Amino acid sequence: MTASNSPRPASALRLACRSAVPAAHLAVLASVLGSAVGCSVILKPNDDVERCGNADDCSPTGDERYVPVCKFDEENTGELDTTKVDKICVADFDRSRNCDPMQAGTMNGLREKSDEMACKMLGCSDENLGKAGCRPPSGGSCDSGLELVDDFCIDPDADQPVIPAIFLDDNDLEPDQHIRDQFCKSFFCDDTFVCGAQKKCQPCDPEKEYGQGGCGLVYSEGAPAKIYVLGSDLEDQCAGGDVDYDDPAVFGECS
């Protein structure tokens, strides 16, 4: 997710000697700029991309979720002489946003929700056995469309991996991991964000384990935990570019 007012990536710069400019035109250019014009000349592109030597040269993004980063254009680095071409300013998510309830601000609600036992009382009652994230009933099977994986009923087509609530206990994860995740989703207004291994908000990484920065939603009673606010509901309720880290975050119900 990128901020609408973030710096944009630059198009590739090309050396004059590699362009299709006719030799006669280069001769005219040389007469204007002087005899020093040669194959090392870099023609500055006609664009409004902000160039930089380091991040301090970049303008602020104007959005608390994103910070300016000074880097080479990744799509075109192979075509450029990086010793002669400036880097460009791009926006990247703020990797410093803390999702540890003990260190987060007291006004944004993370610590309060993490302290509520009802928010951490997850599981599956008998009437929900066979549903997503629950075990199948004794002698029975998972509901239609679900698959039995490691003794739990899993929806293979879910947008994000189904994490049975008991997974938190079995893997020594924090019992409020889902609450921390929701805080990050709320701040960045993106339901793929999670609270990573370093207790910082980050986009989930499908190559990592859940709780270590990996993707997933904790399921309780056959559905995503009620603390989550996802999809269009999240977009409607989150602050977006006007977010303040100390403002109340968007949380669902505990039970």
Residue pairs with C-beta under 8 A, 6 or more apart in sequence:
1 93
1 188
1 189
1 190
2 66
2 91
3 61
3 62
3 63
3 65
3 66
3 91
3 241
4 241
5 61
5 62
5 63
5 241
6 61
6 63
6 66
6 68
6 90
6 91
7 49
7 50
7 58
7 59
7 61
7 68
7 88
7 89
7 90
7 91
8 49
8 90
9 49
9 73
9 74
9 75
9 88
9 90
10 45
10 47
10 49
10 51
10 73
10 76
10 88
11 45
11 47
11 73
11 76
12 73
12 75
12 76
12 79
12 80
13 42
13 43
13 44
13 45
13 76
13 80
13 85
14 43
14 79
15 39
15 40
15 41
15 42
15 81
16 26
16 29
16 37
16 39
16 41
16 42
16 43
17 38
17 39
17 40
17 41
19 43
21 29
26 37
29 37
30 37
33 41
40 84
42 81
42 84
42 85
49 88
49 89
50 57
50 58
50 59
50 88
50 89
51 57
51 86
51 87
51 88
51 89
52 58
52 70
52 86
52 87
52 88
52 89
53 70
53 86
53 87
54 70
55 67
55 68
55 69
55 70
55 89
57 70
57 89
58 68
58 69
58 70
58 89
59 68
59 89
60 68
61 67
61 68
61 91
62 241
63 91
63 241
63 243
64 94
64 243
64 244
64 245
65 93
65 94
65 97
65 187
65 188
65 189
65 241
65 243
66 91
66 92
66 93
66 94
67 91
67 92
67 93
67 94
68 89
68 90
68 91
68 92
69 89
69 90
69 91
69 92
70 87
70 88
70 89
71 87
71 88
71 90
72 80
72 82
72 85
72 87
72 88
73 80
73 88
93 188
93 201
93 202
93 203
95 200
95 202
96 200
97 184
97 187
97 188
97 200
97 201
97 245
98 104
98 199
98 200
98 201
99 110
99 180
99 181
99 183
99 184
99 195
99 196
99 199
99 200
99 201
100 180
100 199
101 110
101 111
101 114
101 115
101 176
101 179
101 180
102 111
103 199
104 110
104 111
104 183
105 245
105 246
107 246
107 247
107 248
108 183
108 245
108 246
108 247
108 248
108 249
109 183
109 248
109 249
109 251
110 179
110 180
110 183
110 249
113 119
113 176
113 179
113 183
113 227
113 251
113 254
114 120
114 176
114 179
114 180
116 254
118 254
118 255
119 176
119 179
119 227
119 254
119 255
120 175
120 176
120 179
121 255
122 165
122 168
122 178
122 218
122 220
122 221
122 225
123 165
123 166
123 220
123 221
124 131
124 133
124 134
124 135
124 165
124 220
124 221
124 222
125 221
126 137
128 134
128 221
128 222
129 135
129 136
129 137
129 140
130 136
130 137
130 140
130 141
130 142
130 143
130 146
130 153
131 142
131 143
131 146
131 153
131 221
131 222
131 223
132 143
132 146
132 153
132 154
132 155
132 158
132 162
132 219
132 222
132 223
133 152
133 153
133 154
133 162
133 163
133 164
133 165
133 218
133 219
133 220
133 222
133 223
134 152
134 153
134 164
134 219
134 221
134 222
135 151
135 152
135 153
136 142
136 148
136 153
141 148
142 148
142 153
142 154
143 153
145 155
145 157
146 153
146 154
146 155
146 156
147 153
147 154
147 155
147 156
148 154
152 162
152 164
154 162
155 162
158 217
160 191
160 192
160 204
160 215
160 216
160 217
161 210
161 214
161 215
161 216
161 217
162 216
162 217
162 219
163 210
163 216
163 217
163 218
163 219
164 218
164 219
165 218
165 219
165 220
165 225
167 173
167 210
167 218
168 174
168 175
168 177
168 178
168 211
168 218
169 175
171 209
171 211
173 210
173 211
174 180
174 211
177 195
177 211
177 218
178 217
178 218
178 225
178 227
178 228
179 227
179 251
180 194
180 195
180 199
181 193
181 194
181 195
181 218
181 228
182 227
182 228
182 229
182 249
182 250
182 251
182 252
183 195
183 201
183 249
183 251
184 193
184 194
184 195
184 201
184 202
185 191
185 192
185 193
185 194
185 228
185 229
185 230
185 234
185 250
186 229
186 234
186 238
186 249
186 250
186 251
187 193
187 201
187 238
187 243
187 245
187 249
188 201
189 234
189 235
189 238
189 239
189 240
189 243
190 203
190 234
191 228
191 230
191 231
191 234
192 203
192 204
192 215
193 201
193 202
193 203
193 204
194 201
194 202
194 203
194 204
194 213
194 214
194 215
194 216
195 201
196 202
196 212
196 213
197 211
197 212
197 213
202 213
204 213
204 214
204 215
204 216
205 213
205 214
205 215
206 214
206 215
207 214
208 214
210 216
217 224
217 225
217 228
217 230
218 224
218 225
219 225
220 226
224 230
225 252
226 252
226 253
226 254
226 255
227 251
227 252
227 253
227 254
228 252
229 237
229 250
229 251
229 252
234 250
237 250
238 250
239 247
